[in-house]
Amino acid sequence: MRKTYAQTIPAEWQQYSQLFAALGDLERQRILLTFEPGETLNVTDLTRASSLSRPTVSHHLKLLCEAGVLEREKRGREVHFRLRADALIERLQTVIDYLGEHR
């Protein structure tokens, strides 16, 4: 057992706390599962697909972007979102690799 509680979080994991928090919410998981591979969706698309209000969807999208799970692109007056699958896989792989080394 490690003697100091603060040492139990690997440095490479500390940057992922926002990611884990974003992925821990069921509504945000539903939003992520709405995306088809390579698809871009806007707030209106995602609001229509959910039972949430537009401001609530926008809030969830903001958190997912801040966590690096989604990227946004402004097209005229609309903002479109795309799943950053490669970035998400890379971050999760870091955690998996660490766990594999410490079995």
VMD Tcl script that builds the backbone (N, CA, C; Angstrom):
set m [mol new atoms 309]
animate dup $m
set s [atomselect $m all]
$s set {name element resname resid chain x y z} {
  {N N MET 1 A 0.844 -1.174 0.000}
  {CA C MET 1 A 0.000 0.000 0.000}
  {C C MET 1 A 0.889 1.237 0.000}
  {N N ARG 2 A 0.450 2.250 -0.744}
  {CA C ARG 2 A 1.183 3.509 -0.755}
  {C C ARG 2 A 0.896 4.273 0.523}
  {N N LYS 3 A 1.924 4.939 1.018}
  {CA C LYS 3 A 1.804 5.594 2.305}
  {C C LYS 3 A 1.075 6.934 2.246}
  {N N THR 4 A 1.135 7.616 1.110}
  {CA C THR 4 A 0.515 8.933 1.030}
  {C C THR 4 A -0.677 8.887 0.095}
  {N N TYR 5 A -1.808 9.284 0.599}
  {CA C TYR 5 A -3.035 9.263 -0.193}
  {C C TYR 5 A -2.892 10.103 -1.456}
  {N N ALA 6 A -2.229 11.242 -1.393}
  {CA C ALA 6 A -2.067 12.138 -2.541}
  {C C ALA 6 A -1.282 11.485 -3.672}
  {N N GLN 7 A -0.465 10.512 -3.387}
  {CA C GLN 7 A 0.333 9.850 -4.420}
  {C C GLN 7 A -0.451 8.791 -5.178}
  {N N THR 8 A -1.671 8.500 -4.760}
  {CA C THR 8 A -2.417 7.420 -5.396}
  {C C THR 8 A -2.953 7.790 -6.772}
  {N N ILE 9 A -2.999 9.085 -7.113}
  {CA C ILE 9 A -3.472 9.492 -8.429}
  {C C ILE 9 A -2.262 9.757 -9.313}
  {N N PRO 10 A -2.046 8.930 -10.337}
  {CA C PRO 10 A -0.910 9.146 -11.230}
  {C C PRO 10 A -1.017 10.510 -11.910}
  {N N ALA 11 A 0.102 11.136 -12.125}
  {CA C ALA 11 A 0.115 12.471 -12.728}
  {C C ALA 11 A -0.626 12.498 -14.057}
  {N N GLU 12 A -0.443 11.453 -14.877}
  {CA C GLU 12 A -1.107 11.434 -16.174}
  {C C GLU 12 A -2.622 11.310 -16.061}
  {N N TRP 13 A -3.104 10.872 -14.902}
  {CA C TRP 13 A -4.543 10.757 -14.685}
  {C C TRP 13 A -5.151 12.076 -14.239}
  {N N GLN 14 A -4.389 12.922 -13.591}
  {CA C GLN 14 A -4.945 14.141 -13.022}
  {C C GLN 14 A -5.639 14.991 -14.075}
  {N N GLN 15 A -5.112 15.007 -15.270}
  {CA C GLN 15 A -5.741 15.782 -16.333}
  {C C GLN 15 A -7.026 15.143 -16.842}
  {N N TYR 16 A -7.294 13.922 -16.434}
  {CA C TYR 16 A -8.468 13.216 -16.916}
  {C C TYR 16 A -9.666 13.300 -15.982}
  {N N SER 17 A -9.537 13.973 -14.849}
  {CA C SER 17 A -10.663 14.040 -13.918}
  {C C SER 17 A -11.871 14.684 -14.587}
  {N N GLN 18 A -11.642 15.704 -15.406}
  {CA C GLN 18 A -12.726 16.366 -16.129}
  {C C GLN 18 A -13.358 15.401 -17.140}
  {N N LEU 19 A -12.532 14.593 -17.769}
  {CA C LEU 19 A -13.037 13.593 -18.709}
  {C C LEU 19 A -13.931 12.585 -17.998}
  {N N PHE 20 A -13.452 12.044 -16.877}
  {CA C PHE 20 A -14.238 11.053 -16.149}
  {C C PHE 20 A -15.539 11.645 -15.629}
  {N N ALA 21 A -15.488 12.902 -15.173}
  {CA C ALA 21 A -16.709 13.561 -14.700}
  {C C ALA 21 A -17.702 13.720 -15.852}
  {N N ALA 22 A -17.201 14.108 -17.019}
  {CA C ALA 22 A -18.080 14.291 -18.178}
  {C C ALA 22 A -18.711 12.968 -18.597}
  {N N LEU 23 A -17.930 11.908 -18.577}
  {CA C LEU 23 A -18.441 10.605 -19.001}
  {C C LEU 23 A -19.327 9.952 -17.948}
  {N N GLY 24 A -19.273 10.452 -16.724}
  {CA C GLY 24 A -20.030 9.850 -15.637}
  {C C GLY 24 A -21.507 10.220 -15.610}
  {N N ASP 25 A -21.909 11.162 -16.436}
  {CA C ASP 25 A -23.295 11.610 -16.451}
  {C C ASP 25 A -24.080 10.846 -17.517}
  {N N LEU 26 A -25.224 10.305 -17.150}
  {CA C LEU 26 A -26.020 9.497 -18.086}
  {C C LEU 26 A -26.510 10.302 -19.283}
  {N N GLU 27 A -26.901 11.540 -19.080}
  {CA C GLU 27 A -27.374 12.353 -20.208}
  {C C GLU 27 A -26.243 12.627 -21.193}
  {N N ARG 28 A -25.042 12.893 -20.674}
  {CA C ARG 28 A -23.909 13.108 -21.570}
  {C C ARG 28 A -23.548 11.823 -22.305}
  {N N GLN 29 A -23.694 10.688 -21.640}
  {CA C GLN 29 A -23.470 9.415 -22.324}
  {C C GLN 29 A -24.474 9.243 -23.462}
  {N N ARG 30 A -25.730 9.585 -23.207}
  {CA C ARG 30 A -26.756 9.477 -24.257}
  {C C ARG 30 A -26.416 10.385 -25.441}
  {N N ILE 31 A -25.949 11.601 -25.136}
  {CA C ILE 31 A -25.563 12.522 -26.212}
  {C C ILE 31 A -24.447 11.900 -27.045}
  {N N LEU 32 A -23.429 11.360 -26.398}
  {CA C LEU 32 A -22.313 10.757 -27.132}
  {C C LEU 32 A -22.767 9.581 -27.987}
  {N N LEU 33 A -23.679 8.795 -27.465}
  {CA C LEU 33 A -24.164 7.625 -28.198}
  {C C LEU 33 A -25.065 7.997 -29.375}
  {N N THR 34 A -25.480 9.255 -29.458}
  {CA C THR 34 A -26.302 9.729 -30.564}
  {C C THR 34 A -25.487 9.874 -31.845}
  {N N PHE 35 A -24.187 10.133 -31.712}
  {CA C PHE 35 A -23.329 10.377 -32.868}
  {C C PHE 35 A -23.017 9.087 -33.615}
  {N N GLU 36 A -23.202 9.129 -34.927}
  {CA C GLU 36 A -22.731 8.064 -35.805}
  {C C GLU 36 A -21.255 8.354 -36.103}
  {N N PRO 37 A -20.469 7.357 -36.515}
  {CA C PRO 37 A -19.056 7.611 -36.836}
  {C C PRO 37 A -18.903 8.734 -37.869}
  {N N GLY 38 A -18.084 9.732 -37.533}
  {CA C GLY 38 A -17.795 10.838 -38.428}
  {C C GLY 38 A -18.889 11.881 -38.566}
  {N N GLU 39 A -19.998 11.686 -37.894}
  {CA C GLU 39 A -21.152 12.580 -38.024}
  {C C GLU 39 A -20.957 13.869 -37.226}
  {N N THR 40 A -21.490 14.956 -37.753}
  {CA C THR 40 A -21.552 16.203 -37.003}
  {C C THR 40 A -23.017 16.519 -36.739}
  {N N LEU 41 A -23.286 16.984 -35.535}
  {CA C LEU 41 A -24.649 17.340 -35.132}
  {C C LEU 41 A -24.622 18.712 -34.482}
  {N N ASN 42 A -25.735 19.437 -34.606}
  {CA C ASN 42 A -25.830 20.718 -33.916}
  {C C ASN 42 A -26.766 20.582 -32.713}
  {N N VAL 43 A -26.916 21.661 -31.970}
  {CA C VAL 43 A -27.741 21.625 -30.752}
  {C C VAL 43 A -29.177 21.245 -31.084}
  {N N THR 44 A -29.691 21.756 -32.188}
  {CA C THR 44 A -31.068 21.442 -32.577}
  {C C THR 44 A -31.226 19.951 -32.827}
  {N N ASP 45 A -30.294 19.357 -33.551}
  {CA C ASP 45 A -30.345 17.909 -33.812}
  {C C ASP 45 A -30.379 17.126 -32.503}
  {N N LEU 46 A -29.495 17.495 -31.599}
  {CA C LEU 46 A -29.379 16.758 -30.339}
  {C C LEU 46 A -30.573 17.001 -29.425}
  {N N THR 47 A -31.134 18.196 -29.465}
  {CA C THR 47 A -32.322 18.485 -28.656}
  {C C THR 47 A -33.507 17.666 -29.152}
  {N N ARG 48 A -33.652 17.574 -30.467}
  {CA C ARG 48 A -34.748 16.772 -31.047}
  {C C ARG 48 A -34.618 15.296 -30.684}
  {N N ALA 49 A -33.391 14.810 -30.570}
  {CA C ALA 49 A -33.156 13.395 -30.275}
  {C C ALA 49 A -33.299 13.072 -28.789}
  {N N SER 50 A -33.401 14.103 -27.945}
  {CA C SER 50 A -33.451 13.861 -26.502}
  {C C SER 50 A -34.741 14.404 -25.901}
  {N N SER 51 A -34.879 14.220 -24.617}
  {CA C SER 51 A -36.020 14.783 -23.887}
  {C C SER 51 A -35.595 16.030 -23.112}
  {N N LEU 52 A -34.400 16.523 -23.396}
  {CA C LEU 52 A -33.845 17.664 -22.671}
  {C C LEU 52 A -34.159 18.972 -23.379}
  {N N SER 53 A -34.122 20.058 -22.625}
  {CA C SER 53 A -34.302 21.382 -23.210}
  {C C SER 53 A -33.033 21.788 -23.949}
  {N N ARG 54 A -33.164 22.747 -24.839}
  {CA C ARG 54 A -32.017 23.245 -25.597}
  {C C ARG 54 A -30.921 23.785 -24.674}
  {N N PRO 55 A -31.249 24.600 -23.649}
  {CA C PRO 55 A -30.189 25.079 -22.755}
  {C C PRO 55 A -29.468 23.947 -22.016}
  {N N THR 56 A -30.200 22.906 -21.668}
  {CA C THR 56 A -29.584 21.777 -20.971}
  {C C THR 56 A -28.651 21.020 -21.913}
  {N N VAL 57 A -29.091 20.798 -23.143}
  {CA C VAL 57 A -28.227 20.137 -24.132}
  {C C VAL 57 A -26.975 20.978 -24.356}
  {N N SER 58 A -27.144 22.281 -24.496}
  {CA C SER 58 A -25.996 23.174 -24.693}
  {C C SER 58 A -25.018 23.092 -23.531}
  {N N HIS 59 A -25.537 23.011 -22.329}
  {CA C HIS 59 A -24.674 22.889 -21.146}
  {C C HIS 59 A -23.864 21.590 -21.204}
  {N N HIS 60 A -24.539 20.490 -21.520}
  {CA C HIS 60 A -23.845 19.205 -21.609}
  {C C HIS 60 A -22.795 19.222 -22.723}
  {N N LEU 61 A -23.115 19.841 -23.846}
  {CA C LEU 61 A -22.159 19.930 -24.945}
  {C C LEU 61 A -20.935 20.742 -24.536}
  {N N LYS 62 A -21.159 21.800 -23.796}
  {CA C LYS 62 A -20.041 22.624 -23.311}
  {C C LYS 62 A -19.100 21.792 -22.444}
  {N N LEU 63 A -19.658 21.021 -21.532}
  {CA C LEU 63 A -18.841 20.189 -20.647}
  {C C LEU 63 A -18.101 19.105 -21.433}
  {N N LEU 64 A -18.748 18.524 -22.418}
  {CA C LEU 64 A -18.099 17.496 -23.235}
  {C C LEU 64 A -16.963 18.086 -24.068}
  {N N CYS 65 A -17.148 19.304 -24.548}
  {CA C CYS 65 A -16.069 19.974 -25.297}
  {C C CYS 65 A -14.905 20.299 -24.367}
  {N N GLU 66 A -15.204 20.816 -23.189}
  {CA C GLU 66 A -14.154 21.152 -22.221}
  {C C GLU 66 A -13.362 19.923 -21.803}
  {N N ALA 67 A -14.023 18.778 -21.778}
  {CA C ALA 67 A -13.361 17.528 -21.407}
  {C C ALA 67 A -12.599 16.913 -22.574}
  {N N GLY 68 A -12.728 17.502 -23.756}
  {CA C GLY 68 A -12.005 16.998 -24.922}
  {C C GLY 68 A -12.680 15.844 -25.638}
  {N N VAL 69 A -13.947 15.596 -25.318}
  {CA C VAL 69 A -14.667 14.476 -25.919}
  {C C VAL 69 A -15.294 14.878 -27.256}
  {N N LEU 70 A -15.727 16.127 -27.341}
  {CA C LEU 70 A -16.311 16.650 -28.562}
  {C C LEU 70 A -15.495 17.831 -29.056}
  {N N GLU 71 A -15.549 18.053 -30.355}
  {CA C GLU 71 A -14.984 19.277 -30.914}
  {C C GLU 71 A -16.120 20.050 -31.549}
  {N N ARG 72 A -15.972 21.365 -31.565}
  {CA C ARG 72 A -17.021 22.200 -32.148}
  {C C ARG 72 A -16.470 22.950 -33.339}
  {N N GLU 73 A -17.369 23.189 -34.296}
  {CA C GLU 73 A -16.997 23.920 -35.502}
  {C C GLU 73 A -18.157 24.839 -35.855}
  {N N LYS 74 A -17.855 26.108 -35.961}
  {CA C LYS 74 A -18.892 27.083 -36.322}
  {C C LYS 74 A -19.059 27.095 -37.833}
  {N N ARG 75 A -20.292 26.940 -38.281}
  {CA C ARG 75 A -20.655 26.986 -39.699}
  {C C ARG 75 A -21.761 28.024 -39.845}
  {N N GLY 76 A -21.376 29.196 -40.291}
  {CA C GLY 76 A -22.356 30.275 -40.366}
  {C C GLY 76 A -22.822 30.635 -38.970}
  {N N ARG 77 A -24.114 30.539 -38.744}
  {CA C ARG 77 A -24.666 30.858 -37.420}
  {C C ARG 77 A -24.797 29.639 -36.519}
  {N N GLU 78 A -24.530 28.464 -37.060}
  {CA C GLU 78 A -24.681 27.229 -36.285}
  {C C GLU 78 A -23.331 26.681 -35.832}
  {N N VAL 79 A -23.363 25.999 -34.715}
  {CA C VAL 79 A -22.187 25.296 -34.225}
  {C C VAL 79 A -22.473 23.803 -34.347}
  {N N HIS 80 A -21.557 23.106 -34.992}
  {CA C HIS 80 A -21.688 21.655 -35.155}
  {C C HIS 80 A -20.657 20.967 -34.278}
  {N N PHE 81 A -21.039 19.813 -33.774}
  {CA C PHE 81 A -20.200 19.051 -32.858}
  {C C PHE 81 A -19.867 17.710 -33.484}
  {N N ARG 82 A -18.653 17.254 -33.193}
  {CA C ARG 82 A -18.180 15.957 -33.695}
  {C C ARG 82 A -17.485 15.239 -32.533}
  {N N LEU 83 A -17.726 13.948 -32.451}
  {CA C LEU 83 A -17.080 13.114 -31.440}
  {C C LEU 83 A -15.591 13.007 -31.745}
  {N N ARG 84 A -14.762 13.231 -30.753}
  {CA C ARG 84 A -13.308 13.093 -30.903}
  {C C ARG 84 A -12.916 11.689 -30.435}
  {N N ALA 85 A -13.338 10.692 -31.173}
  {CA C ALA 85 A -13.146 9.297 -30.781}
  {C C ALA 85 A -11.671 8.965 -30.579}
  {N N ASP 86 A -10.813 9.407 -31.494}
  {CA C ASP 86 A -9.392 9.091 -31.374}
  {C C ASP 86 A -8.789 9.670 -30.099}
  {N N ALA 87 A -9.151 10.898 -29.773}
  {CA C ALA 87 A -8.634 11.532 -28.552}
  {C C ALA 87 A -9.153 10.805 -27.320}
  {N N LEU 88 A -10.406 10.409 -27.352}
  {CA C LEU 88 A -10.991 9.688 -26.226}
  {C C LEU 88 A -10.326 8.327 -26.060}
  {N N ILE 89 A -10.123 7.616 -27.142}
  {CA C ILE 89 A -9.458 6.313 -27.089}
  {C C ILE 89 A -8.047 6.467 -26.530}
  {N N GLU 90 A -7.329 7.491 -26.981}
  {CA C GLU 90 A -5.963 7.718 -26.510}
  {C C GLU 90 A -5.923 7.959 -25.003}
  {N N ARG 91 A -6.834 8.768 -24.517}
  {CA C ARG 91 A -6.865 9.060 -23.071}
  {C C ARG 91 A -7.225 7.829 -22.257}
  {N N LEU 92 A -8.221 7.112 -22.720}
  {CA C LEU 92 A -8.613 5.902 -21.994}
  {C C LEU 92 A -7.523 4.842 -22.068}
  {N N GLN 93 A -6.800 4.788 -23.175}
  {CA C GLN 93 A -5.706 3.824 -23.320}
  {C C GLN 93 A -4.601 4.104 -22.305}
  {N N THR 94 A -4.354 5.367 -22.015}
  {CA C THR 94 A -3.360 5.730 -20.999}
  {C C THR 94 A -3.727 5.111 -19.658}
  {N N VAL 95 A -4.993 5.188 -19.318}
  {CA C VAL 95 A -5.461 4.614 -18.052}
  {C C VAL 95 A -5.364 3.092 -18.099}
  {N N ILE 96 A -5.768 2.504 -19.204}
  {CA C ILE 96 A -5.698 1.052 -19.345}
  {C C ILE 96 A -4.262 0.569 -19.252}
  {N N ASP 97 A -3.342 1.266 -19.922}
  {CA C ASP 97 A -1.922 0.902 -19.868}
  {C C ASP 97 A -1.399 0.966 -18.444}
  {N N TYR 98 A -1.744 2.016 -17.732}
  {CA C TYR 98 A -1.284 2.154 -16.343}
  {C C TYR 98 A -1.807 0.990 -15.496}
  {N N LEU 99 A -3.070 0.690 -15.645}
  {CA C LEU 99 A -3.662 -0.412 -14.873}
  {C C LEU 99 A -3.022 -1.750 -15.237}
  {N N GLY 100 A -2.709 -1.940 -16.520}
  {CA C GLY 100 A -2.065 -3.159 -16.957}
  {C C GLY 100 A -0.684 -3.340 -16.347}
  {N N GLU 101 A 0.014 -2.232 -16.148}
  {CA C GLU 101 A 1.351 -2.278 -15.545}
  {C C GLU 101 A 1.288 -2.509 -14.036}
  {N N HIS 102 A 0.145 -2.274 -13.416}
  {CA C HIS 102 A 0.027 -2.364 -11.965}
  {C C HIS 102 A -0.960 -3.431 -11.503}
  {N N ARG 103 A -1.051 -4.487 -12.275}
  {CA C ARG 103 A -1.945 -5.592 -11.858}
  {C C ARG 103 A -1.354 -6.338 -10.709}
}
mol reanalyze $m
mol bondsrecalc $m
mol representation Tube
mol addrep $m
